[in-house]
Amino acid sequence: MKLTKTIEVKNIFNKISYKYDFLNNLLSFGLHRLWKRKLVNLLEPLNGEDWVDLCCGTGDLAFLISERVSPRGSITGIDSAEEILNIAKNKSELKKNKFIKWEIQDVLEINDYPKKFDGICMSYGLRNLNNVEEGIKKVFDLLKDKGRAGFLDFNHSTRNSLSNIFQKIYLRLIVVTISRLFNLGPEYEYIEKSISNFPNKNELINIAKEVGFKKAEYRTILGGQMGILILTK
Ligand SMILES: C[S@@+](CC[C@H](N)C(=O)[O-])C[C@H]1O[C@@H](n2cnc3c(N)ncnc32)[C@H](O)[C@@H]1O
């Protein structure tokens, strides 16, 4: 069952990779870039620190963090889908950015990583993992003491709340309708299901505290459509 979901998620992202950035910009009206910048601003990566962007996709966060931690630090982008990671690598070449390291790996299968990180970020990745709790535990294990982690994702709002109704309308009428024009309807229909299985803000905070994080804060964005979870070890 777990393996099936992993393969299903990997296939989805390999399939949509060629249109991923284009559709992200279109479907979020460009706003995802502001939210990613907000996440990085909240995390405040510093020159000299070691960071990792987990579930990096085409690498938006990794590129933002590389501006902050270079030249003395490091940033690695990790993703399990080869096609989407290839797009990140091509973007690096176009931007002449040789600073970011890219690694193909399943986040939940990272064991005995050679180093610990000052900071870890993840955007729209946690919801896609087989097991959210395992994902947060993995982040905890990969962080140095006092390290910080930040997650940007859809907010699982209260059922039938205004923001929940708006989210459903947006996903069904805008996201799925537009993605169908590119023959990617089923892949984008998956988002609504993944949000309904995703913990809400209080549950995320509880999981983080149980895993051992000293501090856990959650902020909603755009009237509760998105959320940012910030954790300190
Ligand atoms: C919605 S995309 C987000 C990409 C990027 N972080 C962004 O915000 O644009 C989710 C990414 O998570 C990756 N992913 C899903 N499950 C993963 C796993 N278990 N290990 C590593 N990457 C995973 C997918 O391949 C995909 O690139």
PDBQT file of the ligand as one rigid body, heavy atoms in Angstrom, charges set to zero:
ROOT
HETATM    1  C1  LIG A 301       4.108  19.590  -5.410  1.00  0.00    +0.000 C 
HETATM    2  S1  LIG A 301       5.781  19.239  -5.749  1.00  0.00    +0.000 S 
HETATM    3  C2  LIG A 301       6.607  20.554  -4.933  1.00  0.00    +0.000 C 
HETATM    4  C3  LIG A 301       7.908  20.919  -5.585  1.00  0.00    +0.000 C 
HETATM    5  C4  LIG A 301       8.582  22.168  -5.030  1.00  0.00    +0.000 C 
HETATM    6  N1  LIG A 301       8.986  21.991  -3.659  1.00  0.00    +0.000 N 
HETATM    7  C5  LIG A 301       7.687  23.362  -5.164  1.00  0.00    +0.000 C 
HETATM    8  O1  LIG A 301       7.190  23.857  -4.143  1.00  0.00    +0.000 OA
HETATM    9  O2  LIG A 301       7.460  23.808  -6.275  1.00  0.00    +0.000 OA
HETATM   10  C6  LIG A 301       6.098  17.881  -4.689  1.00  0.00    +0.000 C 
HETATM   11  C7  LIG A 301       7.453  17.259  -4.921  1.00  0.00    +0.000 C 
HETATM   12  O3  LIG A 301       7.699  16.301  -3.903  1.00  0.00    +0.000 OA
HETATM   13  C8  LIG A 301       8.398  15.228  -4.484  1.00  0.00    +0.000 C 
HETATM   14  N2  LIG A 301       8.209  14.061  -3.617  1.00  0.00    +0.000 N 
HETATM   15  C9  LIG A 301       7.055  13.466  -3.281  1.00  0.00    +0.000 A 
HETATM   16  N3  LIG A 301       7.283  12.439  -2.435  1.00  0.00    +0.000 NA
HETATM   17  C10 LIG A 301       8.624  12.418  -2.237  1.00  0.00    +0.000 A 
HETATM   18  C11 LIG A 301       9.472  11.602  -1.458  1.00  0.00    +0.000 A 
HETATM   19  N4  LIG A 301       8.996  10.605  -0.711  1.00  0.00    +0.000 N 
HETATM   20  N5  LIG A 301      10.788  11.854  -1.466  1.00  0.00    +0.000 NA
HETATM   21  C12 LIG A 301      11.305  12.857  -2.217  1.00  0.00    +0.000 A 
HETATM   22  N6  LIG A 301      10.548  13.662  -2.987  1.00  0.00    +0.000 NA
HETATM   23  C13 LIG A 301       9.214  13.444  -2.991  1.00  0.00    +0.000 A 
HETATM   24  C14 LIG A 301       7.763  15.075  -5.855  1.00  0.00    +0.000 C 
HETATM   25  O4  LIG A 301       8.562  14.340  -6.750  1.00  0.00    +0.000 OA
HETATM   26  C15 LIG A 301       7.580  16.526  -6.258  1.00  0.00    +0.000 C 
HETATM   27  O5  LIG A 301       8.680  17.021  -6.960  1.00  0.00    +0.000 OA
ENDROOT
TORSDOF 0
